[in-house]
Amino acid sequence: MSVKGYENEIYALQTRHTSYIIRVGEDRIPENVYWGKRIDRIEDFAGEASPAPVNMQAPHCLREECASFGGMRFKESSLKVCFADGVRDFRVGRVYAETEENRLELVLEDECYPFRVRLCYEVFEEEDVIKKWRIVENTGEAPVVLERIFSAQFGLPGTGYESLNYNGRWGMEFQAVSEKITSGKKVYESFHGLTAHGNNPVFIVHKGLEEPFRENQGEVWFGSLEYSGNFKTIVEAVDAGFLNIVIGINDTDFAWTLKGGESFEAPAVYAGYTDGGLEDMSHRMHRFCRRHLMPSGLADKPLPVLYNSWYSTAFDVKCEEQIALAEKAARLGVELFVVDDGWFVGREHDRAGLGDWYVDRKKFPQGLKPLTEAVRGLGMRFGLWIEPEMVNPESRLYRLHPDWIYRYQTREVLMGRNQYILDMSRQEVREYLAECLDTLLSENDISYIKWDMNRYASEMAGGGLPAQEWKSLWHRHSLGVQWLINTLREKHPEVEFEACAAGGGRVDYGAMRRFDEYWPSDNTDPLDRLFIQENYSHLYPVKYMRAWLTDDFGMDGRKIPLSFAMHSAMCGSLGIGTDLNRTSEEKREEIKGYVETYKRIRNTVQLGELYRLRSLKNSDIQCVQYVGGGQSAVFVFLDHERYGDPLQRITLRGLKEDSLYRFVLDDREIVKSGAYLMQAGIGLRLCGDYDSRLLILEEINA
């Protein structure tokens, strides 16, 4: 049993290697008294008082599971409510527990008002992950306004912590930044209507200011929010001598009114602890995502090699030209052919067409059928690009329903990328989109959808709601998007969906629940992608990360050889975006060879264990290893050589010490033991600018 209650209202959440211990004190406040390496003798926590510093009172000095605003608390809270009479705090009068084999609910009832909070926990014992979320219930008749409803709160004893998150911007997502939290607080958030490019809804902390985060040693506490909207994470050094972490829906411009009998469920956080560094954190969360978060249809299956037409044709999409392009793609070994933007009515440029999800009969006189049949005949599946949450002013939809967007009636509507945002809180908007897209998928042989969102949200007003409820629209939009994708997936379970938002603007566990893969960045520069992909892989599985080869990397003008570019893209789920109409036959043959090699190692890369052996952030090379099913793939990258640089020596990980492994290096077949490869390593000579190697190791059966 992974959840168990003990005397003195102590509750233990036990995974294979960790313990999370909660105690309800005499003041009826649930507090976390331990989170770390597994302890089996839970009785030792009985009677242990939570020390309060001089001149400080509980509950400020407690590591609360749900610190509410108000009272003698001055740390960041995870709950703020306003009752109908203006009272703005929640005081617990009664606590009781409901336990199952792997679940715990702590029910907190207000001492005065008919209002309760359910703190919910679920233990994933094998993966060493704990799920935390909460449900608030208005059991009375008078309305209650939620002004802050975070999903979870965590407390870690002592001081001297360091926090890791991912700063960034469009085209340069997932730039890891670690910061010491010695006093005050650090806030990571999005206020863009979706996850966005600047931060990510996660927390990763470790203790020890003298030691940096390490790959394969050191304590790490971590968590990730299952939400694709506005989020906020606060990591705070509390003056009472502990670290306070809160994470959930961003409370900026947020309010949600609970009428009598209504409830609100906050999105879940998946959290864990390891003493094995970032590497073990990644292994645990990758396994957890594959087993419990990813859509079940494709979770254990590798993704196909994809070709996308954007860099070849942009908006100039015509049926016969797409068929000719598909023929070229098929000869490369591509398995999925995708027509990007430009296939629907009026889409000659980015100023028109969004919202009218009907095939343009000028470009496809007989509909999509001739193209889909041709693609199928070439042995490939077919996919399309869409952007359902958006509408152009120059569209039939907007002309018919100008009220279907978010806007302030007294202001000129702001545009981003020549488009408005559809009000996804409206049922009629969602049903229109569901009907259009269901018809599109039902009438055509479509196996894949790339779901984009190319602007941030603003002017969140409308929804048929009174003005005092407009602050709920940020969250209602997220719920509307969830409803739409859930509806389409239920009707078309065979279709593969990719999440994209101007690159990596929708990379989070909420999207992972509903999409089969992410587009992590519009930046396809192979060197930049190495940094993006490395940091992305901390909490997100490799399989979920689409990585393309393109001609013009478009961001910094680097000239990088095909081998380096292909190896960089082969570190994820491979896609091709090269303009095949302008690519020489010689280059196409080269690409074909790399695609064949990728298919040989695809299962290992997408579904195996990842080891980040070396990083260009603190080394002269980047080295990434994948292990699975008796095979290991090792990618090594050198961005530039300095005169006299020594021979590189790479020690591997994750192999079997007693097994023998065969691989080819410099046209020589070599056999070495796992012990040798992990201790003595492999010597490699890389030279010049943008050199790279791929080693494929095969375990030799005894």
C-alpha positions as CSV (number, residue, x, y, z in Angstrom):
1,M,0.0,0.0,0.0
2,S,1.5,3.3,-1.1
3,V,-0.8,5.5,1.0
4,K,-1.3,4.9,4.6
5,G,-2.6,6.8,7.6
6,Y,-1.0,6.5,11.1
7,E,-1.7,7.6,14.6
8,N,-1.6,11.3,15.4
9,E,-3.0,12.1,11.9
10,I,0.2,11.3,10.0
11,Y,-0.1,10.2,6.4
12,A,2.7,8.6,4.4
13,L,2.8,8.7,0.6
14,Q,5.4,6.0,-0.3
15,T,7.0,5.4,-3.7
16,R,9.7,2.8,-4.4
17,H,12.5,5.2,-3.4
18,T,10.8,8.3,-1.8
19,S,8.6,9.3,1.1
20,Y,6.2,12.3,1.3
21,I,5.0,12.7,4.9
22,I,2.1,14.9,5.9
23,R,1.0,15.6,9.5
24,V,-2.2,17.4,10.7
25,G,-1.3,19.4,13.8
26,E,-3.4,20.5,16.8
27,D,-4.1,23.7,14.9
28,R,-5.7,21.6,12.2
29,I,-3.2,22.7,9.6
30,P,-1.8,20.0,7.3
31,E,1.9,20.4,6.9
32,N,4.6,18.5,5.0
33,V,7.2,17.3,7.6
34,Y,9.4,15.3,5.2
35,W,10.0,14.8,1.4
36,G,13.0,12.9,0.3
37,K,14.6,9.5,0.3
38,R,12.3,6.7,1.5
39,I,11.8,6.2,5.2
40,D,9.9,3.1,6.3
41,R,9.5,3.7,10.0
42,I,6.8,6.4,9.9
43,E,6.2,6.2,13.6
44,D,9.4,8.3,14.1
45,F,7.5,11.4,12.9
46,A,5.0,11.2,15.7
47,G,5.3,13.8,18.4
48,E,7.9,15.8,16.5
49,A,7.1,19.5,16.9
50,S,7.6,22.0,14.1
51,P,10.1,24.5,15.5
52,A,9.1,28.1,15.4
53,P,11.8,30.8,15.2
54,V,11.8,33.4,17.9
55,N,9.1,36.1,17.5
56,M,7.4,34.0,14.8
57,Q,4.1,32.2,15.0
58,A,2.4,29.4,13.3
59,P,1.1,29.1,10.6
60,H,3.7,31.4,9.0
61,C,6.6,29.1,10.1
62,L,4.9,25.9,8.9
63,R,5.5,24.1,5.6
64,E,1.8,24.0,4.9
65,E,0.1,21.9,2.3
66,C,-2.4,24.6,1.6
67,A,-1.5,28.0,3.0
68,S,-4.4,30.4,2.5
69,F,-4.2,34.1,2.3
70,G,-4.6,36.0,5.6
71,G,-4.1,35.5,9.3
72,M,-0.6,35.3,10.7
73,R,0.9,34.2,7.4
74,F,3.2,36.4,5.3
75,K,4.6,33.8,3.0
76,E,3.2,33.2,-0.5
77,S,-0.2,31.4,-0.2
78,S,-1.7,28.9,-2.6
79,L,-5.4,29.9,-1.9
80,K,-7.3,33.1,-1.6
81,V,-11.0,33.4,-1.5
82,C,-13.5,36.1,-0.9
83,F,-16.8,35.2,0.8
84,A,-20.0,37.1,0.1
85,D,-19.6,39.3,3.2
86,G,-16.2,40.4,2.2
87,V,-14.1,38.1,4.4
88,R,-11.0,37.2,2.5
89,D,-9.4,34.3,4.4
90,F,-10.0,30.6,4.8
91,R,-9.7,29.2,8.3
92,V,-9.8,25.4,8.8
93,G,-12.2,24.2,11.5
94,R,-12.3,20.5,10.6
95,V,-10.0,18.1,8.8
96,Y,-10.7,14.6,7.8
97,A,-9.0,12.1,5.5
98,E,-10.2,9.6,2.9
99,T,-7.6,7.1,1.8
100,E,-7.4,4.4,-0.8
101,E,-4.5,2.1,-1.9
102,N,-2.7,4.8,-3.8
103,R,-4.9,7.9,-3.1
104,L,-5.3,10.3,-0.3
105,E,-7.8,13.2,0.2
106,L,-7.5,15.6,3.0
107,V,-10.8,17.5,3.3
108,L,-10.5,20.9,5.0
109,E,-13.7,22.6,6.0
110,D,-13.9,26.3,7.0
111,E,-14.7,27.0,10.6
112,C,-17.5,29.3,9.8
113,Y,-18.6,29.2,6.1
114,P,-20.0,26.3,4.1
115,F,-16.9,25.9,2.0
116,R,-14.3,23.2,1.8
117,V,-11.0,22.4,0.1
118,R,-10.1,18.8,-1.0
119,L,-6.3,18.3,-1.1
120,C,-5.9,15.4,-3.5
121,Y,-2.9,13.1,-3.8
122,E,-2.2,10.1,-6.0
123,V,1.0,8.0,-5.8
124,F,2.6,6.4,-8.8
125,E,4.8,4.0,-6.9
126,E,6.9,2.5,-9.7
127,E,7.7,5.8,-11.3
128,D,8.5,7.6,-8.0
129,V,6.0,10.4,-8.8
130,I,3.3,12.0,-6.7
131,K,0.3,13.8,-8.2
132,K,-1.1,16.7,-6.3
133,W,-4.2,18.8,-7.1
134,R,-7.1,20.3,-5.2
135,I,-10.8,20.8,-5.5
136,V,-12.7,23.6,-3.8
137,E,-16.4,23.3,-3.1
138,N,-19.0,25.9,-2.2
139,T,-21.5,23.9,-0.2
140,G,-23.6,26.9,0.7
141,E,-25.9,29.2,-1.3
142,A,-24.0,32.5,-1.3
143,P,-21.4,33.0,-4.0
144,V,-17.7,32.7,-3.2
145,V,-15.0,34.3,-5.4
146,L,-11.7,32.5,-5.9
147,E,-8.9,35.0,-6.4
148,R,-6.0,32.5,-6.2
149,I,-6.3,28.8,-6.6
150,F,-2.9,27.2,-7.1
151,S,-2.7,23.5,-7.6
152,A,-0.1,22.6,-5.0
153,Q,2.3,23.9,-2.4
154,F,5.6,22.4,-1.3
155,G,8.0,23.1,1.6
156,L,11.6,22.1,2.0
157,P,13.5,22.7,5.3
158,G,16.5,24.8,5.6
159,T,18.1,27.4,3.4
160,G,20.7,27.5,0.6
161,Y,18.6,26.3,-2.4
162,E,19.1,26.9,-6.1
163,S,16.2,27.0,-8.6
164,L,16.4,25.9,-12.3
165,N,13.9,27.1,-14.9
166,Y,13.8,27.8,-18.7
167,N,13.9,31.4,-19.8
168,G,13.5,32.2,-23.5
169,R,11.7,33.9,-26.3
170,W,10.4,33.0,-29.7
171,G,13.1,31.2,-31.6
172,M,15.2,30.6,-28.5
173,E,13.0,28.6,-26.1
174,F,14.2,26.4,-23.2
175,Q,17.3,28.4,-22.2
176,A,18.2,26.9,-18.8
177,V,18.9,29.4,-16.0
178,S,19.7,28.4,-12.5
179,E,19.5,31.0,-9.7
180,K,20.3,31.0,-6.0
181,I,17.3,31.6,-3.7
182,T,19.0,33.0,-0.7
183,S,16.3,35.6,0.2
184,G,13.1,36.8,-1.3
185,K,11.4,35.0,-4.1
186,K,11.7,34.1,-7.7
187,V,8.5,34.1,-9.9
188,Y,8.2,32.2,-13.2
189,E,5.0,32.8,-15.1
190,S,3.1,33.2,-18.3
191,F,0.4,35.8,-18.8
192,H,0.0,35.2,-22.5
193,G,-3.1,33.0,-22.6
194,L,-1.0,29.9,-23.1
195,T,2.3,28.5,-21.8
196,A,4.3,30.8,-24.0
197,H,8.0,30.9,-24.8
198,G,9.4,32.8,-21.7
199,N,9.2,30.3,-18.8
200,N,7.8,26.8,-18.3
201,P,5.3,25.6,-15.7
202,V,7.8,23.5,-13.7
203,F,10.0,23.8,-10.6
204,I,13.4,22.2,-10.2
205,V,15.4,22.9,-7.0
206,H,18.4,21.5,-5.3
207,K,20.2,22.3,-2.0
208,G,23.9,23.4,-1.9
209,L,24.9,26.8,-3.2
210,E,28.5,25.7,-3.7
211,E,27.5,22.8,-6.0
212,P,25.8,23.4,-9.3
213,F,23.0,21.1,-10.7
214,R,24.7,17.9,-11.8
215,E,23.6,15.2,-14.2
216,N,24.1,12.0,-12.2
217,Q,24.5,13.0,-8.6
218,G,22.9,15.3,-6.1
219,E,19.4,15.8,-4.5
220,V,16.8,17.3,-6.8
221,W,13.1,18.1,-6.1
222,F,11.0,18.8,-9.1
223,G,7.4,19.2,-10.4
224,S,5.5,19.9,-13.6
225,L,2.0,21.4,-14.0
226,E,-0.6,19.8,-16.2
227,Y,-1.8,23.1,-17.7
228,S,-1.5,25.0,-21.0
229,G,-2.8,28.4,-19.9
230,N,-1.5,31.3,-17.8
231,F,0.6,29.8,-15.0
232,K,2.7,31.0,-12.1
233,T,5.4,29.3,-10.1
234,I,6.9,31.0,-7.0
235,V,10.0,29.7,-5.3
236,E,10.4,31.6,-2.0
237,A,13.0,31.7,0.8
238,V,10.8,32.2,3.8
239,D,12.4,34.0,6.8
240,A,11.3,31.2,9.0
241,G,14.0,29.0,7.5
242,F,12.5,27.0,4.7
243,L,11.8,27.0,1.0
244,N,8.2,27.6,-0.1
245,I,7.0,26.6,-3.5
246,V,3.6,27.3,-5.0
247,I,2.5,26.5,-8.6
248,G,-0.7,26.7,-10.5
249,I,-3.0,28.9,-12.5
250,N,-1.7,32.5,-12.6
251,D,-3.7,34.7,-10.3
252,T,-2.9,37.8,-12.3
253,D,-6.2,39.1,-13.7
254,F,-7.9,35.9,-12.5
255,A,-11.2,35.5,-10.6
256,W,-13.7,32.7,-10.6
257,T,-17.1,32.9,-9.0
258,L,-18.4,29.7,-7.4
259,K,-22.2,29.8,-7.0
260,G,-23.9,27.7,-4.5
261,G,-23.2,24.0,-5.0
262,E,-20.5,24.6,-7.5
263,S,-16.9,23.4,-7.4
264,F,-13.6,24.2,-9.1
265,E,-10.8,21.7,-9.8
266,A,-7.3,23.0,-10.2
267,P,-5.0,21.2,-12.7
268,A,-2.6,18.6,-11.4
269,V,1.1,18.8,-10.5
270,Y,3.4,15.8,-10.9
271,A,6.3,16.0,-8.5
272,G,9.2,13.9,-7.3
273,Y,12.5,13.7,-5.6
274,T,15.8,12.0,-6.5
275,D,19.3,11.9,-5.1
276,G,20.6,10.9,-8.6
277,G,20.8,14.3,-10.2
278,L,19.1,15.7,-13.3
279,E,19.6,12.4,-15.2
280,D,17.6,10.3,-12.8
281,M,14.9,13.1,-12.7
282,S,14.6,12.8,-16.5
283,H,14.4,9.0,-16.5
284,R,11.6,9.0,-13.9
285,M,9.6,11.7,-15.6
286,H,10.1,10.3,-19.1
287,R,8.9,6.9,-18.0
288,F,6.0,8.5,-16.1
289,C,4.9,10.5,-19.2
290,R,5.0,7.5,-21.5
291,R,3.0,5.4,-19.1
292,H,0.5,7.8,-17.7
293,L,0.3,11.1,-19.6
294,M,0.8,10.6,-23.3
295,P,-2.3,9.7,-25.4
296,S,-2.5,5.9,-25.1
297,G,-2.7,5.2,-28.9
298,L,0.9,6.2,-29.7
299,A,2.6,6.3,-26.3
300,D,4.7,3.1,-26.9
301,K,5.0,3.5,-30.6
302,P,7.7,5.5,-32.5
303,L,6.6,8.5,-34.5
304,P,7.0,8.4,-38.3
305,V,9.5,10.4,-40.3
306,L,7.7,13.5,-41.4
307,Y,8.0,15.8,-44.4
308,N,6.4,19.3,-44.2
309,S,5.8,21.4,-47.3
310,W,6.1,24.9,-45.7
311,Y,9.7,25.6,-46.7
312,S,9.0,24.4,-50.3
313,T,5.8,26.2,-51.1
314,A,4.7,28.4,-48.2
315,F,1.1,29.7,-49.0
316,D,1.4,28.8,-52.7
317,V,-0.2,25.4,-52.4
318,K,-1.5,23.6,-55.5
319,C,-2.7,20.0,-55.8
320,E,-0.4,18.8,-58.6
321,E,2.7,20.6,-57.2
322,Q,2.0,18.9,-53.8
323,I,1.8,15.5,-55.5
324,A,5.1,16.1,-57.2
325,L,6.6,17.2,-53.8
326,A,5.2,14.1,-52.2
327,E,6.9,11.9,-54.8
328,K,10.2,13.5,-54.0
329,A,9.6,13.0,-50.2
330,A,8.7,9.4,-50.6
331,R,12.0,8.7,-52.3
332,L,13.8,9.9,-49.1
333,G,12.0,7.3,-47.0
334,V,9.5,9.7,-45.5
335,E,6.4,8.1,-43.9
336,L,4.1,11.1,-43.3
337,F,3.6,13.9,-45.8
338,V,2.2,17.2,-44.4
339,V,0.7,20.1,-46.2
340,D,1.3,23.2,-44.0
341,D,-0.5,26.6,-44.2
342,G,-2.2,27.6,-47.4
343,W,-4.6,24.8,-48.2
344,F,-7.9,26.4,-47.1
345,V,-10.3,29.0,-48.5
346,G,-8.8,32.4,-49.0
347,R,-5.4,31.6,-47.6
348,E,-3.1,33.3,-50.1
349,H,-1.2,35.1,-47.3
350,D,-1.3,35.5,-43.6
351,R,-3.9,38.3,-43.7
352,A,-6.9,36.1,-44.7
353,G,-8.6,32.8,-44.3
354,L,-8.2,31.7,-40.7
355,G,-11.5,30.5,-39.4
356,D,-12.7,29.1,-42.8
357,W,-11.6,25.5,-42.5
358,Y,-12.8,24.4,-45.9
359,V,-10.6,23.1,-48.7
360,D,-9.8,25.8,-51.3
361,R,-11.4,24.5,-54.5
362,K,-9.2,26.8,-56.6
363,K,-6.1,25.0,-55.3
364,F,-7.8,21.6,-55.1
365,P,-10.6,21.5,-57.7
366,Q,-11.5,17.9,-56.7
367,G,-10.9,18.4,-53.0
368,L,-8.1,16.7,-51.2
369,K,-8.9,13.2,-52.5
370,P,-6.5,13.2,-55.4
371,L,-3.6,14.3,-53.2
372,T,-4.4,12.0,-50.3
373,E,-4.8,9.0,-52.7
374,A,-1.4,9.9,-54.3
375,V,0.3,10.2,-50.9
376,R,-1.2,6.8,-49.8
377,G,-0.1,5.3,-53.1
378,L,3.4,6.3,-52.4
379,G,3.3,4.5,-49.0
380,M,2.9,7.6,-46.8
381,R,0.2,8.9,-44.6
382,F,-1.2,12.4,-45.0
383,G,-1.5,15.4,-42.7
384,L,-2.6,19.1,-42.5
385,W,-1.8,22.3,-40.6
386,I,-4.6,24.2,-38.7
387,E,-4.9,27.1,-36.3
388,P,-8.3,26.7,-34.8
389,E,-8.2,29.3,-32.1
390,M,-7.7,32.2,-34.6
391,V,-9.6,34.1,-37.1
392,N,-8.6,36.7,-39.7
393,P,-10.7,39.8,-40.3
394,E,-10.7,38.9,-43.9
395,S,-12.7,35.7,-43.6
396,R,-16.2,34.5,-44.0
397,L,-16.4,33.5,-40.3
398,Y,-15.5,36.9,-39.1
399,R,-17.9,38.6,-41.5
400,L,-20.7,36.5,-40.1
401,H,-19.7,36.5,-36.5
402,P,-17.6,39.6,-35.5
403,D,-18.8,39.1,-31.9
404,W,-17.0,35.7,-31.7
405,I,-13.7,37.3,-30.6
406,Y,-12.3,38.6,-27.4
407,R,-12.5,42.4,-27.3
408,Y,-13.4,45.5,-25.4
409,Q,-16.4,47.2,-27.1
410,T,-15.0,50.7,-26.5
411,R,-11.5,49.9,-27.8
412,E,-10.1,49.2,-31.2
413,V,-9.3,45.5,-31.4
414,L,-5.6,44.7,-31.3
415,M,-4.3,42.3,-33.9
416,G,-1.3,40.0,-33.7
417,R,0.1,38.5,-36.9
418,N,-3.0,39.9,-38.7
419,Q,-5.4,37.8,-36.6
420,Y,-7.8,37.9,-33.7
421,I,-8.5,35.3,-31.1
422,L,-11.7,33.4,-31.1
423,D,-13.7,33.3,-27.9
424,M,-13.2,29.7,-27.0
425,S,-15.4,30.1,-23.8
426,R,-18.5,30.3,-26.1
427,Q,-20.2,27.0,-26.8
428,E,-21.3,28.1,-30.2
429,V,-17.6,28.9,-31.2
430,R,-16.4,25.5,-30.0
431,E,-19.2,23.7,-31.7
432,Y,-18.6,25.5,-35.0
433,L,-14.9,24.5,-34.9
434,A,-15.7,20.9,-33.8
435,E,-18.2,20.5,-36.7
436,C,-15.8,22.0,-39.3
437,L,-12.8,19.9,-38.2
438,D,-14.8,16.8,-37.7
439,T,-16.1,17.1,-41.3
440,L,-12.6,17.7,-42.6
441,L,-11.3,14.6,-40.8
442,S,-14.3,12.4,-41.7
443,E,-14.4,13.3,-45.4
444,N,-10.6,13.0,-46.0
445,D,-7.9,10.4,-45.4
446,I,-6.0,12.5,-42.8
447,S,-3.7,10.8,-40.3
448,Y,-2.1,13.9,-38.7
449,I,-2.9,17.4,-37.6
450,K,-0.4,20.1,-36.7
451,W,-2.3,22.5,-34.3
452,D,-0.8,25.9,-34.2
453,M,-1.4,29.2,-32.3
454,N,0.6,32.1,-33.6
455,R,-0.3,35.0,-31.3
456,Y,-0.7,35.7,-27.6
457,A,-4.1,36.6,-26.0
458,S,-5.2,40.1,-25.0
459,E,-8.5,42.0,-24.2
460,M,-10.1,39.0,-22.5
461,A,-13.6,40.2,-22.5
462,G,-16.9,38.8,-23.8
463,G,-18.0,35.2,-23.5
464,G,-21.6,36.3,-23.0
465,L,-20.5,36.9,-19.4
466,P,-21.1,40.0,-17.2
467,A,-18.1,42.3,-16.9
468,Q,-17.3,41.2,-13.4
469,E,-16.7,37.6,-14.6
470,W,-14.3,38.5,-17.5
471,K,-11.3,37.6,-15.3
472,S,-12.4,34.0,-15.6
473,L,-11.9,34.0,-19.4
474,W,-8.2,33.2,-19.4
475,H,-9.0,29.9,-17.8
476,R,-12.2,29.4,-19.7
477,H,-10.2,29.7,-22.9
478,S,-7.9,26.9,-21.8
479,L,-10.9,24.7,-20.9
480,G,-12.4,25.5,-24.3
481,V,-9.3,24.4,-26.2
482,Q,-9.2,21.2,-24.0
483,W,-12.8,20.5,-24.9
484,L,-12.2,20.9,-28.6
485,I,-9.1,18.7,-28.8
486,N,-10.7,16.1,-26.6
487,T,-13.8,16.0,-28.8
488,L,-11.7,15.5,-32.0
489,R,-9.6,12.9,-30.4
490,E,-12.6,10.9,-29.2
491,K,-14.1,11.0,-32.7
492,H,-10.8,10.4,-34.5
493,P,-8.6,8.3,-32.2
494,E,-6.5,7.2,-35.2
495,V,-5.3,10.8,-35.9
496,E,-1.9,12.0,-34.7
497,F,-2.0,15.5,-33.2
498,E,1.1,17.8,-32.9
499,A,1.0,20.8,-30.5
500,C,2.6,24.0,-31.9
501,A,2.4,27.6,-30.9
502,A,4.7,29.8,-32.9
503,G,7.3,27.2,-32.1
504,G,7.5,26.0,-28.5
505,G,4.7,28.1,-26.9
506,R,2.6,25.2,-25.8
507,V,5.1,22.7,-24.3
508,D,3.7,21.5,-21.0
509,Y,2.1,18.4,-19.4
510,G,-1.4,19.7,-20.2
511,A,-0.6,19.6,-23.9
512,M,1.1,16.2,-23.5
513,R,-2.2,14.8,-22.1
514,R,-3.9,15.6,-25.5
515,F,-1.2,15.8,-28.2
516,D,1.2,13.1,-29.5
517,E,4.2,15.4,-30.0
518,Y,5.4,19.0,-29.7
519,W,7.1,21.4,-32.1
520,P,9.7,22.8,-29.6
521,S,10.9,25.8,-31.6
522,D,10.6,27.6,-35.0
523,N,14.4,27.8,-34.8
524,T,15.8,24.9,-36.8
525,D,19.4,26.0,-36.7
526,P,21.2,22.7,-35.8
527,L,23.5,24.2,-33.2
528,D,20.8,26.3,-31.5
529,R,18.6,23.2,-31.4
530,L,21.2,21.3,-29.4
531,F,20.8,23.7,-26.5
532,I,17.0,23.8,-26.9
533,Q,16.8,20.0,-27.1
534,E,19.1,19.4,-24.2
535,N,17.1,21.5,-21.8
536,Y,13.8,20.4,-23.2
537,S,14.8,16.8,-22.4
538,H,15.0,17.5,-18.6
539,L,11.3,16.9,-18.1
540,Y,9.9,16.1,-21.6
541,P,10.5,12.8,-23.4
542,V,12.6,12.8,-26.5
543,K,9.8,11.2,-28.6
544,Y,7.6,14.2,-28.0
545,M,10.2,16.5,-29.6
546,R,10.0,17.1,-33.3
547,A,13.3,18.0,-34.9
548,W,13.6,19.0,-38.5
549,L,16.2,19.3,-41.2
550,T,15.7,22.5,-43.2
551,D,17.8,24.4,-45.8
552,D,17.7,27.9,-44.5
553,F,18.0,27.9,-40.7
554,G,16.8,31.5,-40.9
555,M,17.9,32.7,-37.5
556,D,21.6,33.4,-37.6
557,G,22.8,32.6,-41.1
558,R,25.2,29.9,-40.1
559,K,26.5,27.5,-42.8
560,I,26.4,24.1,-41.3
561,P,27.2,20.8,-43.1
562,L,24.4,18.3,-43.7
563,S,25.9,15.7,-41.5
564,F,25.8,18.0,-38.4
565,A,22.3,19.2,-39.3
566,M,21.0,15.6,-39.7
567,H,22.6,14.3,-36.6
568,S,21.1,17.2,-34.6
569,A,17.6,16.4,-36.0
570,M,18.1,12.7,-35.4
571,C,18.3,13.4,-31.7
572,G,14.5,13.8,-31.6
573,S,11.6,12.6,-33.7
574,L,12.9,13.3,-37.2
575,G,11.2,15.6,-39.7
576,I,12.3,17.0,-43.0
577,G,11.5,20.5,-44.2
578,T,14.0,20.9,-46.9
579,D,12.8,22.5,-50.2
580,L,13.0,19.4,-52.3
581,N,12.2,21.5,-55.4
582,R,15.6,23.1,-55.1
583,T,17.6,20.3,-53.6
584,S,20.1,18.5,-55.8
585,E,19.8,14.8,-56.5
586,E,23.1,14.2,-54.7
587,K,21.9,15.9,-51.5
588,R,18.6,14.0,-51.6
589,E,20.5,10.8,-51.8
590,E,22.5,11.8,-48.8
591,I,19.4,12.7,-46.8
592,K,17.9,9.3,-47.8
593,G,20.9,7.6,-46.3
594,Y,20.5,9.5,-43.0
595,V,16.8,8.6,-42.9
596,E,17.6,4.9,-43.3
597,T,20.1,5.2,-40.5
598,Y,17.6,7.0,-38.3
599,K,15.0,4.3,-38.8
600,R,17.6,1.7,-37.6
601,I,17.9,3.6,-34.2
602,R,14.5,5.2,-34.0
603,N,13.1,3.0,-31.3
604,T,16.2,3.5,-29.2
605,V,16.1,7.3,-29.6
606,Q,12.4,7.8,-29.1
607,L,11.6,5.2,-26.5
608,G,15.0,4.4,-24.8
609,E,16.8,6.0,-21.9
610,L,18.5,9.3,-22.5
611,Y,21.9,10.2,-21.1
612,R,23.3,13.7,-21.5
613,L,27.0,12.9,-21.3
614,R,28.6,16.3,-22.3
615,S,27.2,19.7,-22.9
616,L,28.5,22.6,-25.0
617,K,27.3,24.8,-22.1
618,N,30.4,23.7,-20.0
619,S,32.4,21.5,-22.4
620,D,34.0,21.8,-25.9
621,I,31.6,19.1,-27.2
622,Q,28.0,17.9,-26.9
623,C,27.4,14.2,-26.4
624,V,24.0,12.6,-26.1
625,Q,23.5,8.8,-25.7
626,Y,20.3,6.7,-26.0
627,V,20.0,3.2,-24.7
628,G,17.3,0.6,-25.3
629,G,16.6,-2.9,-26.4
630,G,20.3,-4.0,-26.6
631,Q,21.2,-1.0,-28.7
632,S,22.8,2.3,-27.9
633,A,23.1,5.4,-30.2
634,V,25.7,8.0,-29.3
635,F,25.8,11.5,-31.0
636,V,28.8,13.7,-30.6
637,F,29.0,17.3,-31.8
638,L,31.9,19.8,-32.0
639,D,30.9,23.4,-32.9
640,H,34.5,24.5,-33.5
641,E,38.0,23.2,-33.0
642,R,40.9,25.1,-31.5
643,Y,44.4,24.3,-32.6
644,G,45.9,21.5,-30.5
645,D,42.7,20.4,-29.0
646,P,43.2,16.9,-27.6
647,L,41.5,13.7,-28.7
648,Q,38.0,13.5,-27.2
649,R,37.3,10.6,-24.8
650,I,33.7,9.7,-24.1
651,T,32.7,7.5,-21.3
652,L,29.2,6.0,-21.8
653,R,26.4,5.1,-19.4
654,G,23.5,2.7,-19.1
655,L,25.2,-0.3,-20.6
656,K,25.5,-3.8,-19.1
657,E,29.0,-4.2,-17.6
658,D,29.3,-7.9,-18.6
659,S,28.0,-7.6,-22.1
660,L,30.0,-7.0,-25.3
661,Y,29.1,-4.3,-27.7
662,R,30.0,-4.1,-31.4
663,F,30.3,-0.7,-33.2
664,V,32.1,0.8,-36.2
665,L,34.5,3.7,-35.7
666,D,36.5,5.2,-38.6
667,D,35.5,2.2,-40.8
668,R,36.8,-0.3,-38.2
669,E,34.6,-2.8,-36.4
670,I,35.3,-2.7,-32.7
671,V,34.1,-4.9,-29.9
672,K,34.3,-3.7,-26.3
673,S,32.7,-4.7,-23.0
674,G,30.2,-2.5,-21.3
675,A,32.5,-2.1,-18.3
676,Y,35.3,-0.8,-20.6
677,L,33.0,1.6,-22.5
678,M,31.6,3.1,-19.2
679,Q,35.0,3.3,-17.4
680,A,37.7,3.8,-20.0
681,G,35.5,5.1,-22.8
682,I,35.9,5.7,-26.5
683,G,38.5,8.0,-28.1
684,L,37.2,10.2,-30.9
685,R,38.8,12.7,-33.2
686,L,36.6,15.6,-34.3
687,C,38.0,18.5,-36.2
688,G,37.1,21.8,-37.9
689,D,33.8,23.6,-37.5
690,Y,30.5,21.7,-37.0
691,D,31.9,18.2,-37.0
692,S,29.8,15.3,-35.6
693,R,29.7,11.6,-35.2
694,L,27.1,8.9,-34.7
695,L,28.1,5.6,-33.1
696,I,25.7,2.7,-33.0
697,L,26.5,0.1,-30.5
698,E,24.8,-3.3,-30.7
699,E,24.9,-5.7,-27.8
700,I,26.3,-9.1,-28.8
701,N,24.2,-12.0,-27.5
702,A,26.3,-14.4,-25.4
